[in-house]
Amino acid sequence: MQIYEVAPPETGPSLALHGGAGARVHELTAGGRGRHSDGLRAAYAAGWAVLAAGGTALDAVCASVEVLEDAPLFNAGRGAALTATGRVELDASVMSGSGRAGAVAASRHARNPVRLARRVMEDTEHVLIVDPPKAFVSGFGLETVDPEYFVTDARRRQLERVRAERLAASRHGTVGAVARDASGGVAAATSTGGMVGQSDGRVGDTPIVGAGVFARDGVVAISCTGHGEAFIEGVVAYDVAARMRYGGVTLADAVRATFAAELDSRGSTGGLVAVGGDGRIVVAHNSPAMFSAHGTSGEVEVHA
């Protein structure tokens, strides 16, 4: 397991984001590692601009994730992984430190599923909407697109290789962000296209509160990526928070213990980014690699 820990800032906010965990393979882009790094830096810059202007943690994580959804290199939004039938079914979630959350699963019409997840949280009585119809999306004034907008040639080729058994189906590749703002509030957001070649209708951990996302002011905000089924069964995000909240365990130690108990024990891999209530950042994964970016002063450190 690899874990990076950044001490909390004396003053000011903290921001961390991820672009998926798994093997460090850049099969979807001829530009290789550099283009992924550029995407992570752009997403960090978008979130940090919000925080630097005094914005909320929720605004910041949504801004960062939206950039990653629009970048075809990452498994979220445009360029997301294709299902077994060549469809794109997108999942996303947001959660604020107040304990409120919103999520969508198998979304096919919202250009930015993270925006729709936030509207579910703020403008409905619900937490999770499955297969939201186009009219539902446009009813909030959000941009809609034809489902083909999300499909890229690179993902079509990837699916063909998986079908021909020339490439193992990836169980990883999710984007997400966590932040603590200047007022001490925390928030998390996560977005994904799921597994390459997954069954139509399959839903992973991303839109499940406590599995792929969790936030509580004064404790922690967490966004996860990896083998979604294991993260659901282990309720990974909440397990980390519970160890901190009820056991008084430090963020880094809580992450280590949860990975050992809920991922290693299942033979599963993945990663997460987390920011504590004090602004401390932890980036961790037991997969071979994870795309990530983090910082507490606007100076970003990127792993890609």
N, C-alpha and C positions, 0 to 999 in steps of 0.2 A: 504494500500500500504506500502511496506517495501522498504527503500532506504538506501544504504550504500554509504558514500562519503569519498574519500581518498584525502587529500590535495596534491597538486602537489609537486613533489620532487624539492629540491633546484637545484640539477643537476641530469642528467641521465634520463633514459627512464621510461616508464610506460607500464604495460601489464595487461589486464583483459580478462577473458574468461568465457563462460558459457557452461553447458552441458544439457540445457533444463529447462523449467519451467512447473509447474503443481503441482499435489499432490506429497508429498514425499513418493512415493511408490517404493519399490525395488523388484518388482515382477520378474524381469528378471535375478536375480542373487542370489544364495544362500548366497553369502558373504555379501549381504546387503550394508549398507552405506559405510563401509570401502573400498570396491572395487571401488565404484564411486569416493571416495576421492583420492584413489591412481591414478585413471585415470586422474583426474583433475590436480593432482600434476605433473604427468608425462608430461601432455600437457603444463603446465605452464613452467616446466623446459626446455622443447624443445624450446619454444618461447623465454624465458629469455636468454638461451645460445646464441641465435642469437643476441639479443640486447646487451648483455654484451660484445660480440666480435666486436661491432660497426656496426652490420648489420642493415638493413632497417626494418621499421615497417611492410612493406609488407612481407618480408621474415619471420619475426617473427610470424605474425598471420597465415600464411600458415603452418608453422612448427607446431604450436599448434593445429590447426584444423586437420592436417593430423594424429596426434597422436590419436585424438578423433574419427576420421573416422576408424582407425584401431582397436579401442577398441570396442568389441561387446556389451558393456554395454550401449552405447549411441545410439540415434536414428540418425545415420549418417554412411555412409559407411557400413562395415560389421556389421550385427546386427541391421540394420535399420528396421523400421516398414514396414509391408507388406500391399499391396493394397488388395482390396476385392477379387481379384483372386489369391492372394498369391505371387504376384510379388514384386520386389523391384524397385522403381523408385526414383532416387536420384537427389536432387537439390543442387546447390552450387553457391556461388558468392564471388567475391573479389572486393574491391575498394580501390584505393590509394587516398591519400590526394590531388593529382594533379587533381582529377576529373575523371580519367579513371576507367572503370569497365569492368568486364567480368563475365559471368554466364552461367550455363548449367541447363537444366530442364529435368526430366525423363531420366537421364543418367543411363545406365545399363551395361556399359563395362569398364569404367575407374575405376581402383582400388581406386584411390583417386580423387573424383570429384573436390575438391578444386584446385588440380593441373591443371585439365583440364580447370576450370574457369579462372585460371590465364593465361593459354596459349591463351584462347579466347581473353582476354584483350590485351595481349602483341604481339600476332602473327597473329591476324586476323583483319579485318575491322569491326567486329561485336561486339555486347555486349552480346547477348543471343542466345544460340544454344539449340534447343529442340530435344530430343531423338538422341543425337550424335551417329552415327554408329561406329562400332569397328574400321573401317579403318580410320576414322577421329581421333580417340584417338591415335592409333598406329602411325599415321602420324607425331605426335609430339614427338614420342619416349617415350610416357608414357606407364606405365604398364597396360595391359588389363587383365581382368579376365572373367570367365564364370559368367553369372548373378547369378547362384546358389551359388557362393562364398559368396554373401552378406546375404543369408538366413540362419538363425539359428533355432535350434529346439525351443528355448525359444520364438522366434517370431511366429513360427507356432502355438505353444500352446496358445499364446496370441490371435492370430487371431481366433482360434477355440472358445475361450471363448467369444470373441466379437460377433462372428456369432451366438453363442448360447444364447446371451444376458445375460451372466453371468458376463460380464465385460463391463463397459462403454468404448466406443472408445475414445482413447486419442487424443486430439487436440494439444498436446504439445510435445516437445521433439526435439530440434534442438540444434546444437552446433555452437559456434562462438567465435571469438576473436577480440580484438581491441588493438592497440598499438600506442605509440608515441616513436620514436627513439631519439637518442642523438642529431641528427641534427634538430629535431622539426617536422619531417614528421610524419603523421598519416596514418593508414590503418585499414581496417576491412575485415573480412572474415566470411562467414556463410555457414553451410552445414546441410542437413536434409534428412530424409526418408519420411517426411510428416506425415499424420495422419494414425493411424491404421485403416485398412479397407476402406481407401479412394477409390474413383472410379479410375480406370486406367486412366491415363492422367491428373489427377488433379494436378495443380501447385499452391503452396502456396506463401507466401511472400518472402521466402529465396532468390530466384534468381531475385527478382524484386528490382531494384535500387530505393532507397527512401522508400521502404516498410520494407524489412528485412535487408538492409545493406545501409550504406551511410558513406562517408568520405570526408572531406575537410580540407586541411592544414590551420592551424590558427584558426580553429573552433572546429571540433569534428569528431570522428569516432565512429560508432554505429553498433552493431550487435544485432538482435532481435530474440526472440523466443516466441511462443504462438499460439493463434488462428489466423492462417495466413490470412484468409479472412478479418478479422477486421484490421489487420496490413496493408493489401493492401488498403482497403477502406479509412483508416485513414492516409495513407502515413506516418506511424508513425516515421520512422527513419528521413525522411526529415523534418517532422513537428518540431521535436526537434531541428534539425540544423537550421531551418529557424527562430525559436523563438530566438535562440542565435545570429544568424548572422544579422538579421534585427531588432530585438527588444531589443538587448542588455541584454537579460535575462541570468542568470547564468545557468550552465549545470543542476544542480539539480532542479532548479525551472522550467526549460524548460521541463524536464522529467515529473515532477509532473503535469504540465499544459496539456501536450500532453496526458498522461494517462487518465486524467479526461475528456478531450474533445473527445478523439478518441477511447478509450477502455472502460472506465466506462460507457459512454453514450450508448455503444452498448451491454453492459452486457458481455463483453469479457475480457479474462485474458491473461497474458503473462508477459514477462520481457525483459530486455535488459542490455547489458554492454556498457559503453561509456567511451571514454577518450577525454578530452578537448584538445584544442590546446596548453594549458599550462601544460598538463600532469595530470590534475585532473581526478580521476576515479570516476564514478558513476555506481553502480550496483543496479538495481531496478526491482521490480516485484509486481503485484497485484494478483498473483496466490498464493496458499498456500505455495509454496516453489519454489526455483530455485537452481540448481546446479551451483556453480560459484567458481572462484578463481581469486585473484588479488594481485598486489603488485607493489611497485615502487623501491625496493632496492634488489630484488632477494628473499626477505623473503615473502613467499606466505601465504595468508589467504584463507582458503577453507571453503565454505558453501555447505554441502551435506547431 
